[in-house]
Amino acid sequence: MAAPSRDGDHRRTFPAFPARTTGADGGFAETWWGDAWVTALEEGALDAERLARGRRYAERGNVDAITVTPGLALAYVQGSRPRPYRVQVRLRTLDDDDWERFLDAAVERPGHIAALLDKEMPASLAACGVPLLPGPGDLEPHCSCPDRGHPCKHAAALCYQTARLLDADPFVLLLLRGRGERELLDALSRRNATRAARAAQEREPEPLPGVRATEALAAARPLPPLPAPLPAPPHPGQPPAYPAVPDGPDSFALDQLATDAAVRAHALLTTGEDATGELTLWQDAVRIAASRPGSGLTATTRALYSSLASAAGRTPAELARAVAAWHQGGPDGLAVLEELWDPPAGRFDRARPLLLAADWPAFRPWRNHLTHPRGHVQLRLGRDGLWYAYESEPGHDDWWPRGTPDPDPVGALTGLGGPADTL
């Protein structure tokens, strides 16, 4: 099992499992407590065919990252439609009295705690009178698909994959029942220490040999060198799937921001630099919008444009034009769109003869702009020394970036229509 993303003691997110084939014995789980979970699922199901399809979904890797919180396992499951379904499996959490009985049973035998630390669930601990493992009907599936089966194939797939989580770490079962791993280990440590202290009081203390602290510290010992830093990961990590909740933040926007943060963190870790750290609010808004594939084509991306433009004090139309400039040349392209400047004599003055030699008409100069006499093509010289091509409807001052910037003004016009089309 891949290492989980530790969001907190009461929230753990596990990456999606790869596709796999069923073992030779035909069983899905590999441990007795994983088998008990699968048995609770299969004995409480009302339709064996839906179970079989859900098992195939799980084996093919259709279940995305799984988030586990007290009483809930959540994941997106890819079905036959392009958009995955949001699936939950609920399980009743234990009350305080149940947890007291469990802790007492766990510290009763030293091997119990050692087994849990080794990611094993002792059968004697599971039989302590506390309902740790679910029975038939204890698993409550919920899915956003229209199928009203109990469970539907998507919920069955999530249940099967959850059994694999339990195989690898029984603390996942304990988290589903309401307590996190760190919380339980701290409680077991305190309870074990109390039992040890009580047992020590009941027997005669034995003299222990010792060394005075002043003698132990008198001889200076060199400290060992620090270990070498861990190697950087080869690529940024994939954030977990964020569930959509009523009146909550947009899950797709959260996913994009988390992905962007992971990419920036990876670049900072591997290069020591953050290329976006010096951007203004407006430049960063344009960068985020430009990184969205298919921007402006869906309701989600239109909402993203609207919120980014509002945060930067601009309109969505201004943001769309700025994104086109960013695609053309990044921050330099955005500066060419928004900044006028007076270039020094020399390179700018040589551009018009070069255009005339290539059979273009005489462009009208104004500051760092050269405009076609018909008013539909324009060249802008950037401070980076590149020429940026723009187009507009003739007679309209509505310039949009086009093409690829080039150090040669004639090269920047390549692909915008030859001189024969414009004379």
Secondary structure, 3 states (H helix, E strand, C coil): CCCCEEEECCEEEECCCCCCCCCCCCCCCCCHHHHHHHHHHHHHCCCHHHHHHHHHHHHCCCECCEEEECCEEEEEECCCCCCCEEEEEECCCCCHHHHHHHHHHHHHCHHHHHHHHCCCCCHHHHCCCCCCCCCCCCCEEEECCCCCCCCCHHHHHHHHHHHHHHHHCCHHHHHHCCCCHHHHHHHHHHHHHHHHHHHHHCCCCCCCCCCCHHHHHHCCCCCCCCCCCCCCCCCCCCCCCCCCCCCCCCHHHHHHHHHHHHHHHHHHHHHCCCCCCCCCHHHHHHHHHHCCCCCCCCHHHHHHHHHHHHHCCCCHHHHHHHHHHHHHHHHHHHHHHHCCCCCCCCHHHHHHHHHHHCCCCCCEEECCEEECCCCCEEEEECCCCCEEEEECCCCCCCCEEEEEEECCHHHHCCCCCCHHHHC
